[in-house]
Amino acid sequence: SRLKMELKTVIDSLGPEVRFNVIAFSDSIKRWDTKLVAADDKSKAAAKGFVDTLKANGGTYTDGPLKEALANAEIDTLYLLSDGAPMKFGDDKQDDKYRQDTLALVEKQNRYRRMAIHCLGFVGPGGWPKTLGQRPASLKKEKTADFVKFMKDLAEENNGTYRSVP
């Protein structure tokens, strides 16, 4: 998938002085490791193996991994790869509020810390697991501009960059 390829590219680009981890998220969080690990060839290969095991499932509870990253004082840079549609299975109004609350949470917790948050946004609202039933109206294709705006705002407000991944 595009996400896996892009994430492996980011992992490959890490220099030997970098310590990293991979956190996958939906409505739950799955960690590759419990701590930051040196970006040597062995750990990069293991992390890419972890990436290969990931499957799209559940919602996009973006606040979870952001809170976890902000709680770890060792992290100075975060790459967030997402369709940019943070939501908690709500209607349009609730999902928009969730996006705004997430931006406010990061602004408050990152104000003095100044961790760089780079966002790689996948065009469109992403896949929707059939096990969850019908896609909510708030995640229709027409809402893509809202998702892109969220990812751009998150990056621009936090010393990062936004890049769209077609």
ABEGO torsion letter per residue (X at the ends): XAAAAAAAAAAAABBAABBBBBBBBBABBBBABABBBBBBAAAAAAAAAAAAABBBBEBBBAAAAAAAAAABAABABBBBBBAGBBBAGBBAAAAAAAAAAAAAAAAAAAAAAGBBBBBBBBBEAEBBBAAAEBBBAAABAAAAAAAAAAAAAAAAAAGBBBBBBX
